[in-house]
């Protein structure tokens, strides 16, 4: 017998297949991932930038305000007294010039040696190449403090103790820079080098006219790293320099701290003078810095 017409909708509902739960669209998941990554980036950026911001607040605040109860995120009175004090009482401009001269010489000399050595390890074929390269990399495991005595005796023996060259020459070789240059040069297509050789170009011409024009990101990275390392170096300039007029900014900062009762506002002003050029330099070379590391295969 045929079921009554009024019972058909109920039977159809009972035999209908259960509906599957809806899946979240990929677009929604992608947007949520972007939101979470943005939140993490903002939090990490705030943690990294806050010390620099606090340095600015203390440097432009009146003396002694940082010892008052409570956390001040903005100076109660904006003042340049701390900067006037350090520039009037101490040869800050001379220390700045010393850091600049030493940093430029170390940067140029170290970058040139790193590029030449990196090209040799990447493109030249000679006996013992791998062993020499591994031996060079092994020097990165030696603490700087372990060789300071030997460096000091060497600097004294060659007669450059207490001069700019006593600080510049020991920092003229960097194993990490050689490694970075070698990895970058290995990423250059072999076809370009082989085509230049077929045209009769030697290694020097290939290096100057083909390899270097393609290595601008690498050169920017090496320049920034070597200059930053020299600018912030404290231990070796403290040992190799003996005259106050030849001090660099990090050594001058220690000299400023040890003269009288610590004036933390003036110390922060001095630290800001030391840090600000490096921040501007990094912002200027940021694009090349990232490209250089990416092309070198370092993550």
C-alpha positions as CSV (number, residue, x, y, z in Angstrom):
1,X,0.0,0.0,0.0
2,X,1.1,3.5,-0.6
3,X,1.8,5.7,2.4
4,X,-0.4,8.6,3.0
5,X,0.8,11.9,1.4
6,X,1.0,13.6,4.8
7,X,3.6,11.0,6.1
8,X,6.1,11.4,3.1
9,X,8.0,14.5,4.5
10,X,8.6,12.8,7.8
11,X,9.9,9.7,6.2
12,X,12.1,11.7,3.9
13,X,13.6,13.5,6.9
14,X,14.4,10.2,8.6
15,X,16.3,8.7,5.7
16,X,18.2,11.9,4.8
17,X,21.9,11.6,5.1
18,X,23.4,13.5,8.1
19,X,25.0,16.8,7.2
20,X,28.9,17.1,7.5
21,X,30.2,19.8,9.6
22,X,31.4,22.8,7.7
23,X,35.1,23.2,7.3
24,X,36.8,26.5,8.0
25,X,37.7,28.2,4.9
26,X,41.3,28.6,4.1
27,X,40.9,32.3,3.9
28,X,39.8,32.5,7.5
29,X,42.7,30.4,8.7
30,X,45.1,32.5,6.7
31,X,43.7,35.7,8.2
32,X,44.0,34.3,11.7
33,X,47.6,33.3,11.0
34,X,48.4,36.8,9.8
35,X,46.8,38.3,13.0
36,X,48.8,36.0,15.3
37,X,52.1,36.6,13.5
38,X,51.4,40.4,13.6
39,X,50.7,40.2,17.4
40,X,53.9,38.2,18.0
41,X,55.9,40.6,15.8
42,X,54.6,43.6,17.7
43,X,55.3,42.1,21.1
44,X,58.9,41.1,20.1
45,X,59.5,44.5,18.6
46,X,58.3,46.2,21.8
47,X,60.6,44.1,23.9
48,X,63.6,44.9,21.7
49,X,62.9,48.6,21.3
50,X,62.0,49.3,24.9
51,X,65.6,49.5,26.2
52,X,66.4,52.0,23.5
53,X,63.3,54.0,24.3
54,X,64.2,53.9,28.0
55,X,67.7,55.2,27.2
56,X,66.1,58.1,25.4
57,X,63.8,58.9,28.4
58,X,66.7,58.8,30.9
59,X,69.0,60.8,28.6
60,X,66.5,63.7,28.3
61,X,65.3,63.7,31.9
62,X,66.7,65.8,34.7
63,X,69.3,64.3,36.9
64,X,68.0,62.0,39.6
65,X,64.5,61.6,38.2
66,X,65.0,57.9,37.5
67,X,65.4,57.3,41.3
68,X,62.0,58.7,42.1
69,X,59.2,56.2,42.9
70,X,57.1,54.9,40.1
71,X,57.8,54.2,36.4
72,X,58.1,57.2,34.2
73,X,57.6,56.5,30.5
74,X,58.2,60.2,29.6
75,X,60.4,62.9,31.0
76,X,58.7,65.2,33.4
77,X,60.9,68.0,32.0
78,X,62.5,67.7,28.6
79,X,66.2,68.9,29.0
80,X,69.5,68.8,27.1
81,X,71.5,69.4,30.3
82,X,73.0,65.8,30.2
83,X,74.3,66.2,26.7
84,X,75.7,69.7,27.4
85,X,77.4,68.2,30.5
86,X,79.3,65.4,28.7
87,X,80.3,67.6,25.8
88,X,81.6,70.3,28.1
89,X,83.5,68.1,30.5
90,X,84.8,65.3,28.4
91,X,86.3,65.1,24.8
92,X,83.3,63.2,23.5
93,X,83.7,64.5,19.9
94,X,87.4,63.3,20.0
95,X,86.3,59.9,21.2
96,X,83.6,59.9,18.5
97,X,86.2,60.7,15.9
98,X,88.6,58.0,17.2
99,X,85.8,55.4,16.9
100,X,85.0,56.6,13.5
101,X,88.6,56.5,12.2
102,X,89.3,53.1,13.7
103,X,85.9,51.7,12.5
104,X,86.4,52.9,8.9
105,X,89.9,51.5,8.7
106,X,88.9,48.1,10.2
107,X,85.8,48.0,8.0
108,X,87.7,48.6,4.7
109,X,90.7,46.4,5.5
110,X,88.7,43.5,6.9
111,X,86.1,43.6,4.1
112,X,88.8,43.6,1.4
113,X,90.6,40.6,3.1
114,X,87.4,38.7,3.6
115,X,86.3,39.2,-0.1
116,X,89.7,38.1,-1.4
117,X,90.0,35.0,0.9
118,X,86.3,34.1,0.2
119,X,86.9,34.2,-3.5
120,X,90.0,32.1,-3.2
121,X,88.2,29.4,-1.1
122,X,85.2,29.4,-3.5
123,X,86.8,29.6,-7.0
124,X,90.4,28.6,-6.8
125,X,91.6,25.0,-6.9
126,X,94.7,24.4,-4.8
127,X,96.0,21.6,-2.6
128,X,94.8,21.7,1.0
129,X,92.0,24.1,0.3
130,X,89.4,22.3,2.4
131,X,91.8,21.8,5.3
132,X,92.9,25.4,5.4
133,X,89.3,26.5,5.2
134,X,88.3,24.2,8.1
135,X,91.3,25.4,10.1
136,X,90.2,29.0,9.5
137,X,86.7,28.2,10.7
138,X,88.1,26.5,13.8
139,X,89.5,29.8,15.0
140,X,86.0,31.0,15.6
141,X,85.8,28.6,18.6
142,X,88.8,30.3,20.3
143,X,87.7,32.9,22.9
144,X,89.0,36.4,22.2
145,X,90.2,36.6,25.8
146,X,92.5,33.5,25.2
147,X,94.6,35.3,22.6
148,X,94.7,38.8,24.1
149,X,98.1,38.3,25.8
150,X,99.7,37.1,22.5
151,X,98.1,40.0,20.6
152,X,99.3,42.5,23.2
153,X,102.9,41.2,23.0
154,X,102.7,41.3,19.2
155,X,101.4,44.9,19.2
156,X,104.2,45.9,21.5
157,X,106.9,44.1,19.5
158,X,105.9,45.8,16.2
159,X,105.8,49.2,17.9
160,X,102.1,50.1,17.4
161,X,101.0,50.0,21.1
162,X,99.1,53.0,22.1
163,X,98.2,54.0,18.5
164,X,95.3,53.5,16.1
165,X,97.1,50.7,14.3
166,X,97.4,48.8,17.6
167,X,93.6,48.5,17.5
168,X,93.1,48.2,13.7
169,X,95.6,45.4,12.8
170,X,94.5,42.7,15.2
171,X,90.9,43.0,13.9
172,X,91.8,42.9,10.2
173,X,91.0,39.2,9.8
174,X,87.6,37.7,10.5
175,X,86.9,34.0,10.0
176,X,83.1,34.5,9.9
177,X,83.5,37.1,7.2
178,X,85.6,34.7,5.1
179,X,83.0,32.0,5.6
180,X,80.2,34.4,4.6
181,X,82.0,35.5,1.5
182,X,82.8,32.0,0.4
183,X,79.2,30.9,0.7
184,X,78.0,33.9,-1.3
185,X,80.5,33.4,-4.1
186,X,79.5,29.7,-4.4
187,X,75.9,30.9,-5.2
188,X,77.2,32.8,-8.3
189,X,76.5,30.8,-11.5
190,X,79.5,28.9,-12.8
191,X,78.5,29.8,-16.3
192,X,79.4,33.5,-15.8
193,X,82.9,32.6,-14.6
194,X,83.5,30.1,-17.3
195,X,82.3,32.5,-20.0
196,X,84.8,35.1,-18.7
197,X,87.6,32.5,-18.7
198,X,86.8,31.6,-22.3
199,X,87.2,35.3,-23.2
200,X,90.7,35.2,-21.7
201,X,89.9,36.9,-18.3
202,X,92.2,36.0,-15.4
203,X,91.1,35.6,-11.8
204,X,91.8,39.2,-10.9
205,X,89.6,40.5,-13.8
206,X,86.9,38.0,-13.0
207,X,86.9,39.1,-9.4
208,X,86.8,42.8,-10.1
209,X,84.5,43.0,-13.1
210,X,82.1,40.1,-12.6
211,X,82.1,38.9,-9.0
212,X,82.2,42.2,-7.1
213,X,79.4,43.9,-9.1
214,X,77.1,40.9,-8.2
215,X,78.2,41.0,-4.5
216,X,76.8,44.3,-3.4
217,X,74.5,42.7,-0.7
218,X,77.5,40.7,0.6
219,X,79.7,43.8,0.7
220,X,77.0,45.7,2.5
221,X,76.7,42.9,5.1
222,X,80.5,42.7,5.6
223,X,80.8,46.5,5.9
224,X,78.0,46.7,8.4
225,X,79.1,43.8,10.6
226,X,82.8,44.8,10.7
227,X,82.0,48.5,11.4
228,X,79.5,47.5,14.1
229,X,81.9,45.1,15.7
230,X,84.7,47.7,15.7
231,X,82.5,50.5,17.0
232,X,81.2,48.4,19.9
233,X,84.5,46.8,20.7
234,X,85.5,47.6,24.3
235,X,88.1,45.1,25.7
236,X,90.8,45.4,23.1
237,X,90.8,49.2,22.7
238,X,90.9,49.4,26.5
239,X,94.2,47.3,26.4
240,X,95.8,48.7,23.3
241,X,95.2,52.5,23.9
242,X,96.8,54.3,26.8
243,X,96.1,58.0,26.2
244,X,92.7,59.5,27.1
245,X,92.6,61.5,23.8
246,X,92.8,58.2,21.8
247,X,89.9,56.5,23.6
248,X,87.0,55.2,21.7
249,X,83.4,55.8,22.8
250,X,83.0,52.5,24.7
251,X,86.2,53.1,26.6
252,X,85.2,56.7,27.1
253,X,81.9,55.6,28.5
254,X,83.8,53.6,31.2
255,X,86.0,56.5,31.9
256,X,83.0,58.7,32.3
257,X,81.4,56.2,34.7
258,X,84.5,56.0,36.9
259,X,85.3,59.6,37.4
260,X,82.9,60.8,40.0
261,X,79.6,59.7,41.6
262,X,77.8,57.9,38.7
263,X,75.5,60.3,36.9
264,X,73.2,57.9,35.1
265,X,71.5,60.5,33.1
266,X,74.8,61.7,31.6
267,X,75.9,58.1,31.1
268,X,72.7,57.4,29.2
269,X,73.3,60.5,27.1
270,X,76.7,59.2,26.3
271,X,75.4,55.8,25.5
272,X,72.8,57.3,23.2
273,X,75.5,59.2,21.3
274,X,77.3,55.9,20.9
275,X,74.3,53.8,19.8
276,X,72.5,56.2,17.5
277,X,75.0,56.0,14.5
278,X,74.7,52.2,14.5
279,X,70.9,52.3,14.5
280,X,70.9,54.7,11.5
281,X,73.5,52.7,9.7
282,X,71.5,49.5,10.1
283,X,68.3,51.2,8.9
284,X,70.1,52.4,5.8
285,X,71.7,49.0,4.9
286,X,68.8,46.9,6.1
287,X,67.7,45.7,2.6
288,X,71.2,44.7,1.6
289,X,71.8,43.1,5.0
290,X,68.9,40.7,4.5
291,X,69.7,40.0,0.9
292,X,73.3,39.2,1.8
293,X,72.4,36.6,4.4
294,X,69.7,35.1,2.2
295,X,72.1,34.7,-0.8
296,X,74.8,33.2,1.4
297,X,72.5,30.4,2.5
298,X,72.5,31.4,6.2
299,X,69.1,31.4,8.0
